[in-house]
Amino acid sequence: MTVESTAARKPRRSAGTKRTAAKKPPGAQPDLVQLLTPEGKRVKNGEYDAYVADITPEELRGLYRDMVLTRRFDAEATSLQRQGELGLWASLLGQEAAQIGSGRATREDDYVFPTYREHGVAWCRGVDPANLLGMFRGVNNGGWDPNTNNFHLYTIVIGSQTLHATGYAMGVAKDGADSAVIAYFGDGASSQGDVAESFTFSAVYNAPVVFFCQNNQWAISEPTERQTRVPLYQRAQGYGFPGVRVDGNDVLACLAVTKWALERARRGEGPTLVEAFTYRMGAHTTSDDPTKYRADEEREAWEAKDPILRLRTYLEASNHADEGFFAELEAESEALGKRVREVVRAMPDPDRFAIFENAYADGHALVDEERAQFAAYQASFADEGEGKQR
């Protein structure tokens, strides 16, 4: 498997089926901050160029490496789920630039509140990729200490992490620290009441928080126009703080805009909403089939904007990377995939009865009854020992 081949795969659909793309708002190319075009050409931006003006060729190669290895890890996790090693996986395919660019903009003392798809941000924060998989295998609730990397555990409840981030940011401000907080969520989560409440509290209390919305166009099978009648970033105006839309497939633009927003927060100027306009190349999760609700033509249009190919083109055209670099990275990505496979397959099988633990501090009769019913159900299988508690 090559490091870039995953993006080019097209979802299959049953023979004889015909679909049309969901209707989109007028204007296929929305106004957004862009520093690197889909063709890999650097363009100037008077407001945000300063935030990447001193970036070195080595740092550019580092951003490319981050995206490639994150995509490789993500592809491996998807394969492991298909092989029955994981119960579920939420792919970030196509969103690497949004996550790596914003993740590399954070400082060590900043605090990150992710959803369940921020594998690239976790990579930037130094979380071992293998540790992300325990929850999806069902063996733990998250395989890392959030205070070690200032990276909170994955949040499955949609939108709730924005409230957690706001409260944490309010505490940071009261402590007099100059660090910032960043909360990640998707376009679908923007319709949750928790997000609206976090906007209100952060604005009123001038909390040093950046709300980073990855608008990947689809909230499972619901397109963005069913979430809002205006561009998502414009919602910030109603709460009294700035919003900006950035090309989510442009790692340089995501880096620059997030740096600006975080620095603004650290100066005590309050929250910012960043909308990273990107695209979810794959399924919402491995239990989803995107061919049921979106057209192949839409995906093909976004493949031309692939974040990894875009940066590679720029690196090659600028003579910032040679074939030796790409070959070495290819070998590194394969080694990463091999290590992830070995780690996951060495994990224990989930304890089927762990779900009944810690529901109540002192136990509960109803839980005891449900545990007994489940044990009887497990014992009913023909395979000897299948129903035994472990």
TORKOL-4160 file (C-alpha; in steps of 0.2 Angstrom, whole numbers, padded with zeros to 4 digits, m for minus):
390
<pt num="1" X="0000" Y="0000" Z="0000"/>
<pt num="2" X="0007" Y="0017" Z="m0005"/>
<pt num="3" X="0005" Y="0032" Z="0007"/>
<pt num="4" X="m0006" Y="0041" Z="m0005"/>
<pt num="5" X="m0016" Y="0027" Z="m0013"/>
<pt num="6" X="m0030" Y="0027" Z="0000"/>
<pt num="7" X="m0037" Y="0044" Z="m0006"/>
<pt num="8" X="m0039" Y="0038" Z="m0024"/>
<pt num="9" X="m0051" Y="0023" Z="m0019"/>
<pt num="10" X="m0069" Y="0026" Z="m0024"/>
<pt num="11" X="m0083" Y="0018" Z="m0015"/>
<pt num="12" X="m0093" Y="0005" Z="m0024"/>
<pt num="13" X="m0111" Y="0005" Z="m0028"/>
<pt num="14" X="m0123" Y="m0009" Z="m0033"/>
<pt num="15" X="m0125" Y="m0012" Z="m0052"/>
<pt num="16" X="m0140" Y="m0003" Z="m0059"/>
<pt num="17" X="m0142" Y="0010" Z="m0045"/>
<pt num="18" X="m0142" Y="0029" Z="m0050"/>
<pt num="19" X="m0140" Y="0044" Z="m0038"/>
<pt num="20" X="m0139" Y="0062" Z="m0040"/>
<pt num="21" X="m0128" Y="0073" Z="m0028"/>
<pt num="22" X="m0137" Y="0082" Z="m0014"/>
<pt num="23" X="m0141" Y="0100" Z="m0018"/>
<pt num="24" X="m0127" Y="0112" Z="m0012"/>
<pt num="25" X="m0129" Y="0131" Z="m0009"/>
<pt num="26" X="m0124" Y="0142" Z="m0023"/>
<pt num="27" X="m0106" Y="0145" Z="m0026"/>
<pt num="28" X="m0095" Y="0129" Z="m0027"/>
<pt num="29" X="m0079" Y="0139" Z="m0021"/>
<pt num="30" X="m0084" Y="0148" Z="m0005"/>
<pt num="31" X="m0073" Y="0163" Z="0001"/>
<pt num="32" X="m0060" Y="0156" Z="0012"/>
<pt num="33" X="m0042" Y="0158" Z="0018"/>
<pt num="34" X="m0030" Y="0149" Z="0007"/>
<pt num="35" X="m0011" Y="0149" Z="0006"/>
<pt num="36" X="m0008" Y="0134" Z="m0005"/>
<pt num="37" X="m0020" Y="0130" Z="m0020"/>
<pt num="38" X="m0026" Y="0113" Z="m0025"/>
<pt num="39" X="m0012" Y="0113" Z="m0038"/>
<pt num="40" X="0001" Y="0116" Z="m0025"/>
<pt num="41" X="0005" Y="0134" Z="m0029"/>
<pt num="42" X="0009" Y="0146" Z="m0014"/>
<pt num="43" X="m0003" Y="0161" Z="m0014"/>
<pt num="44" X="m0001" Y="0177" Z="m0004"/>
<pt num="45" X="m0012" Y="0182" Z="0010"/>
<pt num="46" X="m0009" Y="0199" Z="0018"/>
<pt num="47" X="m0017" Y="0194" Z="0035"/>
<pt num="48" X="m0011" Y="0177" Z="0038"/>
<pt num="49" X="0006" Y="0176" Z="0029"/>
<pt num="50" X="0015" Y="0182" Z="0044"/>
<pt num="51" X="0010" Y="0166" Z="0054"/>
<pt num="52" X="0020" Y="0155" Z="0042"/>
<pt num="53" X="0033" Y="0167" Z="0036"/>
<pt num="54" X="0047" Y="0159" Z="0045"/>
<pt num="55" X="0042" Y="0141" Z="0041"/>
<pt num="56" X="0057" Y="0131" Z="0035"/>
<pt num="57" X="0059" Y="0117" Z="0022"/>
<pt num="58" X="0062" Y="0105" Z="0036"/>
<pt num="59" X="0046" Y="0110" Z="0045"/>
<pt num="60" X="0036" Y="0109" Z="0028"/>
<pt num="61" X="0043" Y="0091" Z="0026"/>
<pt num="62" X="0037" Y="0088" Z="0044"/>
<pt num="63" X="0020" Y="0093" Z="0040"/>
<pt num="64" X="0020" Y="0082" Z="0025"/>
<pt num="65" X="0026" Y="0067" Z="0036"/>
<pt num="66" X="0013" Y="0070" Z="0049"/>
<pt num="67" X="m0001" Y="0069" Z="0036"/>
<pt num="68" X="0006" Y="0054" Z="0027"/>
<pt num="69" X="0009" Y="0044" Z="0044"/>
<pt num="70" X="m0008" Y="0049" Z="0050"/>
<pt num="71" X="m0017" Y="0043" Z="0034"/>
<pt num="72" X="m0007" Y="0027" Z="0035"/>
<pt num="73" X="m0012" Y="0024" Z="0053"/>
<pt num="74" X="m0030" Y="0028" Z="0049"/>
<pt num="75" X="m0030" Y="0016" Z="0034"/>
<pt num="76" X="m0023" Y="0002" Z="0045"/>
<pt num="77" X="m0036" Y="0005" Z="0059"/>
<pt num="78" X="m0050" Y="0004" Z="0045"/>
<pt num="79" X="m0042" Y="m0013" Z="0039"/>
<pt num="80" X="m0041" Y="m0019" Z="0057"/>
<pt num="81" X="m0060" Y="m0016" Z="0060"/>
<pt num="82" X="m0064" Y="m0025" Z="0044"/>
<pt num="83" X="m0054" Y="m0040" Z="0050"/>
<pt num="84" X="m0064" Y="m0040" Z="0066"/>
<pt num="85" X="m0050" Y="m0033" Z="0077"/>
<pt num="86" X="m0060" Y="m0017" Z="0081"/>
<pt num="87" X="m0078" Y="m0015" Z="0085"/>
<pt num="88" X="m0079" Y="0002" Z="0076"/>
<pt num="89" X="m0068" Y="0015" Z="0068"/>
<pt num="90" X="m0070" Y="0033" Z="0063"/>
<pt num="91" X="m0059" Y="0038" Z="0048"/>
<pt num="92" X="m0051" Y="0055" Z="0046"/>
<pt num="93" X="m0047" Y="0052" Z="0027"/>
<pt num="94" X="m0047" Y="0068" Z="0018"/>
<pt num="95" X="m0046" Y="0079" Z="0034"/>
<pt num="96" X="m0027" Y="0077" Z="0037"/>
<pt num="97" X="m0023" Y="0095" Z="0033"/>
<pt num="98" X="m0036" Y="0102" Z="0045"/>
<pt num="99" X="m0030" Y="0092" Z="0059"/>
<pt num="100" X="m0011" Y="0093" Z="0057"/>
<pt num="101" X="m0011" Y="0111" Z="0053"/>
<pt num="102" X="m0021" Y="0116" Z="0068"/>
<pt num="103" X="m0013" Y="0103" Z="0079"/>
<pt num="104" X="0005" Y="0110" Z="0075"/>
<pt num="105" X="m0002" Y="0127" Z="0079"/>
<pt num="106" X="m0004" Y="0123" Z="0098"/>
<pt num="107" X="0009" Y="0125" Z="0111"/>
<pt num="108" X="0013" Y="0112" Z="0124"/>
<pt num="109" X="0004" Y="0121" Z="0138"/>
<pt num="110" X="m0012" Y="0123" Z="0127"/>
<pt num="111" X="m0026" Y="0110" Z="0131"/>
<pt num="112" X="m0035" Y="0101" Z="0117"/>
<pt num="113" X="m0053" Y="0094" Z="0118"/>
<pt num="114" X="m0056" Y="0082" Z="0103"/>
<pt num="115" X="m0071" Y="0072" Z="0097"/>
<pt num="116" X="m0068" Y="0054" Z="0091"/>
<pt num="117" X="m0060" Y="0058" Z="0074"/>
<pt num="118" X="m0045" Y="0069" Z="0079"/>
<pt num="119" X="m0031" Y="0056" Z="0076"/>
<pt num="120" X="m0020" Y="0068" Z="0067"/>
<pt num="121" X="m0022" Y="0081" Z="0082"/>
<pt num="122" X="m0018" Y="0066" Z="0094"/>
<pt num="123" X="m0002" Y="0063" Z="0084"/>
<pt num="124" X="0003" Y="0081" Z="0085"/>
<pt num="125" X="0001" Y="0080" Z="0104"/>
<pt num="126" X="0012" Y="0065" Z="0106"/>
<pt num="127" X="m0001" Y="0052" Z="0109"/>
<pt num="128" X="0005" Y="0035" Z="0103"/>
<pt num="129" X="m0007" Y="0030" Z="0089"/>
<pt num="130" X="m0009" Y="0013" Z="0096"/>
<pt num="131" X="m0016" Y="0020" Z="0112"/>
<pt num="132" X="m0031" Y="0027" Z="0102"/>
<pt num="133" X="m0037" Y="0010" Z="0097"/>
<pt num="134" X="m0041" Y="0002" Z="0114"/>
<pt num="135" X="m0058" Y="0011" Z="0116"/>
<pt num="136" X="m0063" Y="0005" Z="0098"/>
<pt num="137" X="m0058" Y="m0012" Z="0103"/>
<pt num="138" X="m0068" Y="m0011" Z="0119"/>
<pt num="139" X="m0054" Y="m0014" Z="0131"/>
<pt num="140" X="m0053" Y="0003" Z="0139"/>
<pt num="141" X="m0061" Y="0020" Z="0139"/>
<pt num="142" X="m0046" Y="0028" Z="0131"/>
<pt num="143" X="m0028" Y="0022" Z="0132"/>
<pt num="144" X="m0019" Y="0038" Z="0138"/>
<pt num="145" X="m0018" Y="0050" Z="0152"/>
<pt num="146" X="m0025" Y="0067" Z="0146"/>
<pt num="147" X="m0015" Y="0077" Z="0158"/>
<pt num="148" X="0002" Y="0070" Z="0151"/>
<pt num="149" X="m0001" Y="0078" Z="0134"/>
<pt num="150" X="m0015" Y="0090" Z="0138"/>
<pt num="151" X="m0025" Y="0080" Z="0126"/>
<pt num="152" X="m0042" Y="0075" Z="0133"/>
<pt num="153" X="m0050" Y="0058" Z="0130"/>
<pt num="154" X="m0060" Y="0055" Z="0115"/>
<pt num="155" X="m0078" Y="0061" Z="0117"/>
<pt num="156" X="m0092" Y="0051" Z="0109"/>
<pt num="157" X="m0107" Y="0062" Z="0114"/>
<pt num="158" X="m0109" Y="0075" Z="0100"/>
<pt num="159" X="m0104" Y="0092" Z="0105"/>
<pt num="160" X="m0102" Y="0090" Z="0124"/>
<pt num="161" X="m0083" Y="0093" Z="0123"/>
<pt num="162" X="m0086" Y="0111" Z="0118"/>
<pt num="163" X="m0094" Y="0114" Z="0135"/>
<pt num="164" X="m0079" Y="0105" Z="0143"/>
<pt num="165" X="m0067" Y="0116" Z="0134"/>
<pt num="166" X="m0076" Y="0132" Z="0138"/>
<pt num="167" X="m0076" Y="0128" Z="0157"/>
<pt num="168" X="m0058" Y="0123" Z="0156"/>
<pt num="169" X="m0054" Y="0139" Z="0147"/>
<pt num="170" X="m0063" Y="0150" Z="0160"/>
<pt num="171" X="m0053" Y="0141" Z="0173"/>
<pt num="172" X="m0037" Y="0145" Z="0163"/>
<pt num="173" X="m0042" Y="0164" Z="0163"/>
<pt num="174" X="m0046" Y="0164" Z="0182"/>
<pt num="175" X="m0029" Y="0156" Z="0185"/>
<pt num="176" X="m0020" Y="0170" Z="0175"/>
<pt num="177" X="m0011" Y="0158" Z="0163"/>
<pt num="178" X="m0007" Y="0163" Z="0146"/>
<pt num="179" X="m0011" Y="0146" Z="0138"/>
<pt num="180" X="m0026" Y="0143" Z="0127"/>
<pt num="181" X="m0039" Y="0129" Z="0124"/>
<pt num="182" X="m0045" Y="0122" Z="0107"/>
<pt num="183" X="m0061" Y="0112" Z="0105"/>
<pt num="184" X="m0064" Y="0101" Z="0089"/>
<pt num="185" X="m0081" Y="0097" Z="0083"/>
<pt num="186" X="m0090" Y="0094" Z="0066"/>
<pt num="187" X="m0103" Y="0102" Z="0056"/>
<pt num="188" X="m0116" Y="0091" Z="0062"/>
<pt num="189" X="m0112" Y="0095" Z="0080"/>
<pt num="190" X="m0114" Y="0113" Z="0077"/>
<pt num="191" X="m0133" Y="0110" Z="0078"/>
<pt num="192" X="m0131" Y="0103" Z="0096"/>
<pt num="193" X="m0137" Y="0114" Z="0110"/>
<pt num="194" X="m0121" Y="0111" Z="0119"/>
<pt num="195" X="m0112" Y="0120" Z="0106"/>
<pt num="196" X="m0123" Y="0135" Z="0106"/>
<pt num="197" X="m0122" Y="0136" Z="0125"/>
<pt num="198" X="m0103" Y="0135" Z="0124"/>
<pt num="199" X="m0103" Y="0149" Z="0112"/>
<pt num="200" X="m0113" Y="0160" Z="0124"/>
<pt num="201" X="m0103" Y="0156" Z="0139"/>
<pt num="202" X="m0086" Y="0158" Z="0131"/>
<pt num="203" X="m0091" Y="0175" Z="0123"/>
<pt num="204" X="m0099" Y="0182" Z="0140"/>
<pt num="205" X="m0084" Y="0176" Z="0150"/>
<pt num="206" X="m0071" Y="0181" Z="0136"/>
<pt num="207" X="m0064" Y="0163" Z="0138"/>
<pt num="208" X="m0047" Y="0159" Z="0129"/>
<pt num="209" X="m0054" Y="0146" Z="0118"/>
<pt num="210" X="m0054" Y="0142" Z="0099"/>
<pt num="211" X="m0068" Y="0132" Z="0092"/>
<pt num="212" X="m0062" Y="0122" Z="0077"/>
<pt num="213" X="m0076" Y="0115" Z="0067"/>
<pt num="214" X="m0071" Y="0103" Z="0053"/>
<pt num="215" X="m0085" Y="0105" Z="0041"/>
<pt num="216" X="m0083" Y="0089" Z="0031"/>
<pt num="217" X="m0099" Y="0092" Z="0022"/>
<pt num="218" X="m0109" Y="0078" Z="0029"/>
<pt num="219" X="m0116" Y="0074" Z="0047"/>
<pt num="220" X="m0117" Y="0056" Z="0043"/>
<pt num="221" X="m0130" Y="0056" Z="0029"/>
<pt num="222" X="m0136" Y="0074" Z="0032"/>
<pt num="223" X="m0128" Y="0088" Z="0021"/>
<pt num="224" X="m0122" Y="0104" Z="0028"/>
<pt num="225" X="m0137" Y="0114" Z="0021"/>
<pt num="226" X="m0148" Y="0105" Z="0033"/>
<pt num="227" X="m0137" Y="0111" Z="0047"/>
<pt num="228" X="m0137" Y="0129" Z="0043"/>
<pt num="229" X="m0144" Y="0143" Z="0031"/>
<pt num="230" X="m0128" Y="0153" Z="0032"/>
<pt num="231" X="m0109" Y="0148" Z="0032"/>
<pt num="232" X="m0105" Y="0140" Z="0049"/>
<pt num="233" X="m0091" Y="0152" Z="0053"/>
<pt num="234" X="m0104" Y="0167" Z="0052"/>
<pt num="235" X="m0113" Y="0160" Z="0067"/>
<pt num="236" X="m0099" Y="0167" Z="0078"/>
<pt num="237" X="m0106" Y="0185" Z="0074"/>
<pt num="238" X="m0122" Y="0182" Z="0083"/>
<pt num="239" X="m0112" Y="0178" Z="0099"/>
<pt num="240" X="m0100" Y="0193" Z="0098"/>
<pt num="241" X="m0084" Y="0185" Z="0093"/>
<pt num="242" X="m0075" Y="0182" Z="0076"/>
<pt num="243" X="m0077" Y="0168" Z="0064"/>
<pt num="244" X="m0066" Y="0163" Z="0049"/>
<pt num="245" X="m0067" Y="0150" Z="0036"/>
<pt num="246" X="m0051" Y="0142" Z="0030"/>
<pt num="247" X="m0047" Y="0129" Z="0017"/>
<pt num="248" X="m0047" Y="0113" Z="0027"/>
<pt num="249" X="m0037" Y="0104" Z="0014"/>
<pt num="250" X="m0023" Y="0117" Z="0015"/>
<pt num="251" X="m0011" Y="0113" Z="0029"/>
<pt num="252" X="m0002" Y="0130" Z="0028"/>
<pt num="253" X="m0018" Y="0140" Z="0029"/>
<pt num="254" X="m0025" Y="0129" Z="0044"/>
<pt num="255" X="m0008" Y="0131" Z="0053"/>
<pt num="256" X="m0008" Y="0150" Z="0050"/>
<pt num="257" X="m0027" Y="0153" Z="0055"/>
<pt num="258" X="m0026" Y="0142" Z="0070"/>
<pt num="259" X="m0010" Y="0151" Z="0076"/>
<pt num="260" X="m0019" Y="0168" Z="0074"/>
<pt num="261" X="m0034" Y="0162" Z="0084"/>
<pt num="262" X="m0024" Y="0154" Z="0098"/>
<pt num="263" X="m0013" Y="0169" Z="0100"/>
<pt num="264" X="m0028" Y="0180" Z="0100"/>
<pt num="265" X="m0035" Y="0169" Z="0114"/>
<pt num="266" X="m0019" Y="0170" Z="0124"/>
<pt num="267" X="m0019" Y="0189" Z="0123"/>
<pt num="268" X="m0036" Y="0189" Z="0132"/>
<pt num="269" X="m0046" Y="0193" Z="0117"/>
<pt num="270" X="m0059" Y="0179" Z="0119"/>
<pt num="271" X="m0065" Y="0165" Z="0108"/>
<pt num="272" X="m0064" Y="0162" Z="0089"/>
<pt num="273" X="m0073" Y="0150" Z="0078"/>
<pt num="274" X="m0063" Y="0143" Z="0064"/>
<pt num="275" X="m0072" Y="0133" Z="0051"/>
<pt num="276" X="m0061" Y="0121" Z="0041"/>
<pt num="277" X="m0070" Y="0118" Z="0025"/>
<pt num="278" X="m0064" Y="0101" Z="0020"/>
<pt num="279" X="m0072" Y="0084" Z="0015"/>
<pt num="280" X="m0074" Y="0067" Z="0023"/>
<pt num="281" X="m0067" Y="0055" Z="0009"/>
<pt num="282" X="m0073" Y="0039" Z="0017"/>
<pt num="283" X="m0088" Y="0034" Z="0028"/>
<pt num="284" X="m0093" Y="0042" Z="0044"/>
<pt num="285" X="m0088" Y="0027" Z="0053"/>
<pt num="286" X="m0085" Y="0009" Z="0047"/>
<pt num="287" X="m0104" Y="0005" Z="0051"/>
<pt num="288" X="m0109" Y="0018" Z="0037"/>
<pt num="289" X="m0111" Y="0017" Z="0019"/>
<pt num="290" X="m0109" Y="0034" Z="0010"/>
<pt num="291" X="m0113" Y="0027" Z="m0007"/>
<pt num="292" X="m0131" Y="0027" Z="m0001"/>
<pt num="293" X="m0133" Y="0046" Z="0001"/>
<pt num="294" X="m0119" Y="0054" Z="m0010"/>
<pt num="295" X="m0113" Y="0054" Z="m0027"/>
<pt num="296" X="m0096" Y="0048" Z="m0034"/>
<pt num="297" X="m0094" Y="0064" Z="m0043"/>
<pt num="298" X="m0094" Y="0074" Z="m0027"/>
<pt num="299" X="m0080" Y="0064" Z="m0020"/>
<pt num="300" X="m0070" Y="0064" Z="m0036"/>
<pt num="301" X="m0071" Y="0083" Z="m0036"/>
<pt num="302" X="m0064" Y="0083" Z="m0019"/>
<pt num="303" X="m0050" Y="0071" Z="m0023"/>
<pt num="304" X="m0042" Y="0084" Z="m0034"/>
<pt num="305" X="m0040" Y="0094" Z="m0018"/>
<pt num="306" X="m0032" Y="0081" Z="m0009"/>
<pt num="307" X="m0021" Y="0089" Z="0005"/>
<pt num="308" X="m0007" Y="0077" Z="0004"/>
<pt num="309" X="m0005" Y="0078" Z="m0015"/>
<pt num="310" X="m0006" Y="0096" Z="m0014"/>
<pt num="311" X="0009" Y="0098" Z="m0002"/>
<pt num="312" X="0019" Y="0085" Z="m0011"/>
<pt num="313" X="0017" Y="0095" Z="m0027"/>
<pt num="314" X="0023" Y="0111" Z="m0018"/>
<pt num="315" X="0038" Y="0102" Z="m0010"/>
<pt num="316" X="0043" Y="0095" Z="m0027"/>
<pt num="317" X="0041" Y="0111" Z="m0036"/>
<pt num="318" X="0051" Y="0121" Z="m0023"/>
<pt num="319" X="0065" Y="0108" Z="m0022"/>
<pt num="320" X="0061" Y="0105" Z="m0003"/>
<pt num="321" X="0060" Y="0086" Z="m0004"/>
<pt num="322" X="0068" Y="0073" Z="m0015"/>
<pt num="323" X="0064" Y="0055" Z="m0020"/>
<pt num="324" X="0075" Y="0049" Z="m0006"/>
<pt num="325" X="0064" Y="0058" Z="0007"/>
<pt num="326" X="0048" Y="0051" Z="0000"/>
<pt num="327" X="0055" Y="0033" Z="m0001"/>
<pt num="328" X="0061" Y="0034" Z="0017"/>
<pt num="329" X="0044" Y="0040" Z="0022"/>
<pt num="330" X="0036" Y="0026" Z="0013"/>
<pt num="331" X="0046" Y="0014" Z="0023"/>
<pt num="332" X="0042" Y="0023" Z="0039"/>
<pt num="333" X="0023" Y="0022" Z="0036"/>
<pt num="334" X="0024" Y="0003" Z="0032"/>
<pt num="335" X="0033" Y="0001" Z="0049"/>
<pt num="336" X="0020" Y="0011" Z="0058"/>
<pt num="337" X="0006" Y="0000" Z="0050"/>
<pt num="338" X="0015" Y="m0016" Z="0055"/>
<pt num="339" X="0017" Y="m0010" Z="0073"/>
<pt num="340" X="m0001" Y="m0005" Z="0075"/>
<pt num="341" X="m0006" Y="m0022" Z="0068"/>
<pt num="342" X="0005" Y="m0030" Z="0081"/>
<pt num="343" X="m0001" Y="m0020" Z="0096"/>
<pt num="344" X="m0019" Y="m0022" Z="0092"/>
<pt num="345" X="m0018" Y="m0041" Z="0090"/>
<pt num="346" X="m0009" Y="m0042" Z="0106"/>
<pt num="347" X="m0023" Y="m0033" Z="0115"/>
<pt num="348" X="m0035" Y="m0044" Z="0126"/>
<pt num="349" X="m0052" Y="m0047" Z="0120"/>
<pt num="350" X="m0065" Y="m0036" Z="0128"/>
<pt num="351" X="m0072" Y="m0042" Z="0145"/>
<pt num="352" X="m0091" Y="m0044" Z="0140"/>
<pt num="353" X="m0096" Y="m0041" Z="0158"/>
<pt num="354" X="m0087" Y="m0025" Z="0161"/>
<pt num="355" X="m0101" Y="m0015" Z="0155"/>
<pt num="356" X="m0111" Y="m0019" Z="0171"/>
<pt num="357" X="m0097" Y="m0012" Z="0182"/>
<pt num="358" X="m0096" Y="0005" Z="0189"/>
<pt num="359" X="m0114" Y="0010" Z="0184"/>
<pt num="360" X="m0117" Y="0013" Z="0202"/>
<pt num="361" X="m0105" Y="0015" Z="0216"/>
<pt num="362" X="m0114" Y="0003" Z="0228"/>
<pt num="363" X="m0122" Y="m0009" Z="0215"/>
<pt num="364" X="m0140" Y="m0010" Z="0210"/>
<pt num="365" X="m0153" Y="m0024" Z="0209"/>
<pt num="366" X="m0158" Y="m0020" Z="0191"/>
<pt num="367" X="m0140" Y="m0020" Z="0185"/>
<pt num="368" X="m0138" Y="m0037" Z="0194"/>
<pt num="369" X="m0153" Y="m0044" Z="0186"/>
<pt num="370" X="m0147" Y="m0038" Z="0169"/>
<pt num="371" X="m0130" Y="m0046" Z="0172"/>
<pt num="372" X="m0138" Y="m0062" Z="0176"/>
<pt num="373" X="m0149" Y="m0062" Z="0160"/>
<pt num="374" X="m0133" Y="m0058" Z="0149"/>
<pt num="375" X="m0124" Y="m0072" Z="0158"/>
<pt num="376" X="m0138" Y="m0084" Z="0154"/>
<pt num="377" X="m0138" Y="m0078" Z="0136"/>
<pt num="378" X="m0119" Y="m0080" Z="0134"/>
<pt num="379" X="m0121" Y="m0098" Z="0141"/>
<pt num="380" X="m0134" Y="m0102" Z="0128"/>
<pt num="381" X="m0121" Y="m0103" Z="0114"/>
<pt num="382" X="m0115" Y="m0120" Z="0108"/>
<pt num="383" X="m0097" Y="m0116" Z="0109"/>
<pt num="384" X="m0091" Y="m0122" Z="0126"/>
<pt num="385" X="m0085" Y="m0109" Z="0138"/>
<pt num="386" X="m0092" Y="m0095" Z="0127"/>
<pt num="387" X="m0103" Y="m0088" Z="0141"/>
<pt num="388" X="m0090" Y="m0089" Z="0155"/>
<pt num="389" X="m0086" Y="m0073" Z="0164"/>
<pt num="390" X="m0067" Y="m0068" Z="0162"/>
